Amino acid sequence: MIGRRFFVSAFLAAMVLPLAGCATTPYEGVGKSTSDALLRKQFESAEQLRRVQAGGRLILAGFAMHSQSKAFRNDVVAAEKLALKIDPHAIVFKLDNPAWGQGSQWPYATAENIALVLKKVGALARPEDKVVVLMTTHGNVDALGINFANKDYPSLNAQWLNQALADLRDRPTLLLLSACHSGSFVGPLSGPSRVILTAAAKDRSSFGCQFQSTNTYFVDALLNQPSALDRSIAELMEQARIDIDQRERQQKLSPPSLPQMFVGHAVGAWANQPLKHWLNSQNSGLAR
């Protein structure tokens, strides 16, 4: 989350070491070969679940894209935990650029790997499935940052992401963007089958992205709610807005982040359906 509230101390930045097999970039050496093997393993697991599971499924793609905070990887873990409560056989893809001290058991969250995963999700998703895409990182207007081993790579913009999500245009998709200025993505990514939740308005920073943070404030407030399965996306977002506002006031963080929500006309019923009922029927929650 790049912006006025962006903070990473010089000491921590200096301590970030090359990751996974001493690779200096995600595109070379043992680190890349290990990442590629991990991605193939996730694809193979997805294919196995595709063959054995009938009916509506949940597909989660979580991307922790920045190596300067532990919160981003933890956000993906939080999303996975909730996804498996909704659907114990959910298809899950997890990519990250781990912060210093975190393991590297997932494929790297490079632009190329993110595109491959979203293309795979598009190939897997059926009309009765529900797709959740989480992108958590530092950000700016029309920019989601990618950072590996304390080095910045070209950020992702809305045009790129729209193209990467093209195969999911007619699939019910919940897009979660936890980054500063992430509201700038709402207009360009809006579509009839999409629900978009962002951590901040287009002109605001979001919070909870310091190196030692457990989760970003947005993901913590949204996904770690008690009895989340009994609530709908809309209810979770309403409560998250309240909790985030209270937290920001208590910590005197200003201006407020103002999380945003968009609901496409084809998925309005889905957005108001308790999470525990998402997979009850093949076309559950979809307008026809």
C-alpha positions as CSV (number, residue, x, y, z in Angstrom):
1,M,0.0,0.0,0.0
2,I,1.9,2.9,-1.3
3,G,0.7,6.3,-0.1
4,R,0.9,8.8,2.7
5,R,0.6,6.1,5.3
6,F,3.1,3.8,3.6
7,F,5.9,2.8,6.1
8,V,8.7,0.3,6.1
9,S,11.7,1.2,8.3
10,A,15.2,1.4,6.8
11,F,16.4,-1.3,9.1
12,L,13.8,-3.8,8.0
13,A,14.4,-2.9,4.3
14,A,18.1,-3.6,4.8
15,M,17.3,-6.9,6.5
16,V,15.2,-8.3,3.6
17,L,17.3,-11.1,2.2
18,P,17.2,-12.8,-1.2
19,L,14.5,-15.5,-1.0
20,A,14.3,-19.1,-1.9
21,G,17.6,-20.6,-2.8
22,C,19.4,-17.2,-2.8
23,A,17.7,-16.1,-6.0
24,T,18.0,-12.3,-6.5
25,T,14.9,-12.1,-8.7
26,P,11.9,-14.3,-9.0
27,Y,13.0,-15.1,-12.6
28,E,16.2,-17.1,-12.0
29,G,17.9,-19.8,-10.2
30,V,16.7,-22.4,-7.7
31,G,14.0,-20.0,-6.5
32,K,12.3,-19.8,-9.9
33,S,12.5,-23.6,-10.5
34,T,11.0,-24.2,-7.0
35,S,8.3,-21.7,-7.7
36,D,7.5,-23.2,-11.0
37,A,7.2,-26.7,-9.4
38,L,4.9,-25.4,-6.7
39,L,2.7,-23.8,-9.3
40,R,2.5,-27.0,-11.2
41,K,1.5,-28.8,-8.0
42,Q,-1.3,-26.4,-7.4
43,F,-2.6,-26.9,-10.9
44,E,-2.4,-30.6,-10.5
45,S,-4.4,-30.4,-7.3
46,A,-7.0,-28.2,-8.9
47,E,-7.4,-30.8,-11.8
48,Q,-7.9,-33.6,-9.3
49,L,-10.6,-31.7,-7.4
50,R,-12.2,-30.7,-10.7
51,R,-12.6,-34.4,-11.6
52,V,-14.0,-35.6,-8.3
53,Q,-16.3,-32.8,-7.3
54,A,-19.8,-32.3,-8.8
55,G,-22.1,-29.4,-8.2
56,G,-21.2,-25.8,-7.3
57,R,-17.7,-25.2,-6.1
58,L,-15.7,-22.4,-4.6
59,I,-12.5,-21.4,-6.3
60,L,-10.1,-19.1,-4.5
61,A,-7.1,-17.3,-6.0
62,G,-5.1,-15.4,-3.4
63,F,-2.1,-13.2,-4.3
64,A,0.2,-11.7,-1.6
65,M,2.2,-9.5,-4.0
66,H,4.6,-7.4,-1.8
67,S,7.5,-8.7,0.3
68,Q,7.6,-5.7,2.7
69,S,4.9,-6.8,5.1
70,K,3.9,-10.1,6.7
71,A,0.3,-9.0,6.6
72,F,-0.2,-9.8,2.9
73,R,0.6,-13.5,3.1
74,N,-1.5,-13.7,6.3
75,D,-4.4,-12.1,4.4
76,V,-4.3,-15.0,1.9
77,V,-4.3,-17.5,4.8
78,A,-7.3,-15.8,6.3
79,A,-9.1,-16.0,2.9
80,E,-8.2,-19.7,2.6
81,K,-9.5,-20.5,6.0
82,L,-12.9,-18.9,5.3
83,A,-13.1,-20.5,1.8
84,L,-12.6,-24.0,3.3
85,K,-15.3,-23.3,5.8
86,I,-17.7,-22.5,2.9
87,D,-16.5,-25.4,0.8
88,P,-14.2,-28.0,2.4
89,H,-13.3,-29.1,-1.2
90,A,-12.6,-25.6,-2.5
91,I,-10.0,-25.2,-5.2
92,V,-7.3,-22.9,-3.8
93,F,-4.4,-21.1,-5.5
94,K,-2.0,-19.3,-3.2
95,L,0.9,-17.1,-4.5
96,D,3.1,-14.8,-2.6
97,N,6.3,-12.8,-2.4
98,P,7.1,-13.6,1.2
99,A,8.3,-11.0,3.7
100,W,11.6,-11.5,5.5
101,G,11.2,-14.4,8.0
102,Q,8.3,-16.0,6.2
103,G,8.6,-19.3,4.4
104,S,8.4,-19.6,0.6
105,Q,6.2,-22.7,0.2
106,W,4.0,-21.0,-2.4
107,P,4.7,-20.0,-6.0
108,Y,5.9,-16.4,-6.5
109,A,3.3,-13.7,-7.2
110,T,4.8,-12.4,-10.4
111,A,2.6,-10.8,-13.0
112,E,3.2,-13.8,-15.2
113,N,2.2,-16.3,-12.6
114,I,-0.9,-14.3,-11.6
115,A,-2.0,-14.3,-15.2
116,L,-1.4,-18.0,-15.5
117,V,-3.5,-18.7,-12.4
118,L,-6.4,-16.4,-13.5
119,K,-6.4,-18.1,-16.9
120,K,-6.5,-21.5,-15.1
121,V,-9.4,-20.3,-12.9
122,G,-11.2,-19.1,-16.0
123,A,-10.8,-22.6,-17.5
124,L,-12.0,-24.3,-14.3
125,A,-14.9,-22.2,-13.4
126,R,-18.4,-23.3,-14.4
127,P,-21.6,-21.2,-14.3
128,E,-22.6,-22.8,-10.9
129,D,-19.2,-22.1,-9.3
130,K,-18.3,-19.1,-7.2
131,V,-14.9,-17.5,-7.7
132,V,-13.0,-15.3,-5.1
133,V,-9.9,-13.4,-6.2
134,L,-7.9,-11.7,-3.4
135,M,-5.0,-9.3,-4.3
136,T,-3.3,-7.8,-1.2
137,T,-0.3,-5.4,-1.5
138,H,0.9,-1.8,-1.4
139,G,-0.9,0.3,-4.0
140,N,-1.5,3.6,-5.6
141,V,-4.0,5.0,-8.1
142,D,-4.5,2.4,-10.8
143,A,-1.5,0.4,-9.5
144,L,-1.2,-2.8,-7.4
145,G,2.5,-3.2,-6.4
146,I,4.7,-6.2,-7.0
147,N,7.8,-6.4,-4.8
148,F,10.2,-9.3,-4.4
149,A,13.1,-9.3,-2.0
150,N,12.7,-5.6,-1.5
151,K,12.8,-4.8,-5.2
152,D,9.9,-3.3,-7.0
153,Y,8.7,-4.7,-10.3
154,P,6.1,-3.2,-12.7
155,S,2.8,-2.8,-11.0
156,L,-0.5,-4.1,-12.2
157,N,-3.1,-1.7,-13.5
158,A,-6.8,-2.0,-14.1
159,Q,-6.4,-2.6,-17.9
160,W,-4.0,-5.5,-17.2
161,L,-6.3,-7.0,-14.6
162,N,-9.4,-6.7,-16.7
163,Q,-7.6,-8.7,-19.5
164,A,-6.4,-11.3,-17.0
165,L,-10.0,-11.7,-15.7
166,A,-11.5,-11.8,-19.2
167,D,-12.4,-15.5,-19.0
168,L,-14.4,-14.9,-15.8
169,R,-16.7,-12.2,-17.2
170,D,-19.8,-14.4,-17.1
171,R,-18.8,-16.2,-13.9
172,P,-19.9,-14.9,-10.4
173,T,-16.7,-13.4,-9.1
174,L,-15.9,-11.7,-5.8
175,L,-12.9,-9.5,-6.3
176,L,-11.2,-8.3,-3.0
177,L,-8.5,-5.6,-3.3
178,S,-6.6,-4.8,-0.2
179,A,-4.4,-1.8,-1.1
180,C,-4.2,1.9,-0.9
181,H,-6.2,3.7,-3.5
182,S,-7.8,0.4,-4.5
183,G,-11.1,2.1,-5.1
184,S,-9.6,3.4,-8.4
185,F,-10.1,-0.1,-9.7
186,V,-13.9,-0.3,-9.2
187,G,-15.0,1.6,-12.3
188,P,-12.7,-0.1,-14.8
189,L,-13.4,-3.6,-13.4
190,S,-17.1,-3.3,-12.9
191,G,-19.3,-5.9,-14.6
192,P,-22.7,-7.6,-14.2
193,S,-21.2,-10.8,-12.7
194,R,-18.7,-9.1,-10.4
195,V,-18.8,-8.1,-6.7
196,I,-15.8,-5.8,-6.0
197,L,-14.7,-4.9,-2.4
198,T,-11.8,-2.5,-1.9
199,A,-9.9,-1.5,1.2
200,A,-10.0,2.2,0.3
201,A,-11.5,4.9,-1.9
202,K,-9.6,5.9,-5.0
203,D,-8.1,8.9,-3.3
204,R,-7.4,7.3,0.1
205,S,-4.8,5.2,1.8
206,S,-5.6,2.0,3.7
207,F,-3.9,0.7,6.8
208,G,-2.4,-2.3,8.5
209,C,0.4,-2.9,6.1
210,Q,3.4,-2.4,8.4
211,F,6.0,-5.1,8.3
212,Q,4.9,-6.9,11.5
213,S,1.1,-6.5,10.9
214,T,-0.9,-9.7,11.3
215,N,-3.4,-8.7,8.6
216,T,-4.3,-5.6,6.7
217,Y,-7.2,-3.8,8.5
218,F,-9.5,-4.4,5.6
219,V,-9.0,-8.2,5.4
220,D,-9.0,-8.6,9.1
221,A,-12.3,-6.7,9.5
222,L,-13.9,-8.4,6.5
223,L,-12.9,-12.0,6.7
224,N,-12.2,-12.6,10.4
225,Q,-15.6,-11.7,11.7
226,P,-17.3,-14.1,14.2
227,S,-20.1,-16.1,12.5
228,A,-19.0,-15.0,9.1
229,L,-20.7,-18.0,7.5
230,D,-24.1,-16.7,8.7
231,R,-23.5,-13.3,6.9
232,S,-23.7,-12.2,3.3
233,I,-21.0,-10.4,1.4
234,A,-23.0,-7.2,1.9
235,E,-23.4,-7.8,5.6
236,L,-19.7,-8.5,6.0
237,M,-18.8,-5.4,4.2
238,E,-21.2,-3.3,6.2
239,Q,-19.7,-4.5,9.5
240,A,-16.1,-4.2,8.1
241,R,-16.7,-0.5,7.3
242,I,-17.9,0.1,10.9
243,D,-15.0,-1.8,12.4
244,I,-12.4,-0.1,10.2
245,D,-13.8,3.3,10.9
246,Q,-13.8,2.7,14.6
247,R,-10.2,1.4,14.5
248,E,-9.0,4.3,12.4
249,R,-10.6,6.8,14.8
250,Q,-9.1,5.1,17.9
251,Q,-5.6,5.3,16.3
252,K,-6.2,8.8,14.9
253,L,-5.6,7.7,11.4
254,S,-6.8,10.3,8.9
255,P,-8.3,10.7,6.4
256,P,-10.4,7.6,6.7
257,S,-9.9,4.9,4.2
258,L,-13.5,4.6,3.1
259,P,-13.7,1.0,1.8
260,Q,-15.8,0.7,-1.4
261,M,-18.3,-1.9,-2.7
262,F,-19.7,-2.6,-6.1
263,V,-22.3,-5.2,-6.9
264,G,-23.1,-6.2,-10.5
265,H,-26.8,-6.6,-11.5
266,A,-26.5,-10.3,-12.2
267,V,-25.1,-11.1,-8.7
268,G,-27.2,-9.0,-6.4
269,A,-28.9,-12.0,-4.9
270,W,-25.5,-13.7,-4.3
271,A,-24.1,-10.6,-2.5
272,N,-27.0,-10.8,-0.1
273,Q,-26.9,-14.6,0.5
274,P,-25.3,-16.0,3.6
275,L,-21.9,-17.5,2.8
276,K,-23.0,-20.9,4.1
277,H,-25.6,-21.1,1.4
278,W,-23.4,-20.2,-1.5
279,L,-23.1,-23.7,-2.9
280,N,-26.7,-24.9,-2.2
281,S,-27.8,-25.0,-5.8
282,Q,-26.2,-24.8,-9.2
283,N,-27.4,-21.3,-10.0
284,S,-27.7,-20.0,-6.4
285,G,-27.5,-16.3,-6.1
286,L,-27.3,-15.5,-9.8
287,A,-29.8,-13.4,-11.7
288,R,-30.8,-14.9,-15.1
